[in-house]
């Protein structure tokens, strides 16, 4: 198990996978390493569900922090192709969080849920003496749809093309440059570009747009482990090889400079807001066009072939052991003290 961040596949296979409670025939998609959601069959209807922690970073401003936290939760259902429709949410608030700050968080979540058609169905809210920002609870998102509409995490097939929205490390760079601008030792222009990446960390609407536009066979949001992790998880799940062209991968302004200054590989850093999408060849143009109509940066970066693993420009790309964003955060926090 890595020191920080999500557990690795070996830990999951040893400790989690053998211990999943009762075996039930209504579990259509159960827990798998690197898979964003599960699916329950309810009398022939698919209930897609996913659970994530709630991270509220006051330095972002409570409105932006709340929207960021909510999108991270809802995205894990949206990548199934079934729109998120219900939300269960638990707040374990620190004593330092004021009523006014919570009101801003909750109003933002309410407004975004209302716009997306998501109903809050249950939850828990309390203050406790031990919790602290940013980890202030957890939430479970759900979506109700037809089984045939579910985009399975292992759905990529030989011949599919690979699309990537936004690009590597936008989340890591956007957060770090916003939280620690004075510690980066970069020009004001570069820092400003990097901070703009925080406007690109939302992917729920992009996921739903993509699946509506064309025959999408698999989707994965590029979170911990970055693009390298997402590519490997999707390819391994489908039992295929992903051939990727490095030069085709979009790199947003400020990303390369911040990553170089922190000596991290942008392909291994978390990039919430970026989507890796496998699409049948006939649908590539339609999906790209629909995303571009939303002003979303999107590029075709490779294709699905026979074989296994991920190959970038002819060289094998491994799943990173740990996301470097955690260490970079710790280093910048030390500099700020």
Secondary structure as UniProt FT lines:
FT   HELIX           9..11
FT   HELIX           12..16
FT   TURN            17..18
FT   TURN            25..26
FT   STRAND          27..29
FT   TURN            33..34
FT   STRAND          38..42
FT   TURN            43..44
FT   STRAND          45..55
FT   HELIX           58..60
FT   HELIX           62..78
FT   TURN            79..81
FT   STRAND          86..94
FT   TURN            95..96
FT   HELIX           99..116
FT   STRAND          119..128
FT   STRAND          135..146
FT   HELIX           147..149
FT   TURN            153..154
FT   TURN            158..159
FT   STRAND          161..165
FT   TURN            168..169
FT   HELIX           170..179
FT   HELIX           181..183
FT   HELIX           188..196
FT   HELIX           197..200
FT   HELIX           204..213
FT   STRAND          216..221
FT   TURN            224..225
FT   HELIX           226..238
FT   STRAND          241..244
FT   HELIX           246..248
FT   TURN            253..254
FT   HELIX           255..262
FT   HELIX           266..268
FT   TURN            272..273
FT   STRAND          275..279
FT   HELIX           281..283
FT   HELIX           284..293
FT   TURN            294..295
FT   STRAND          298..305
FT   STRAND          309..312
FT   TURN            313..314
FT   STRAND          315..317
FT   HELIX           325..336
//
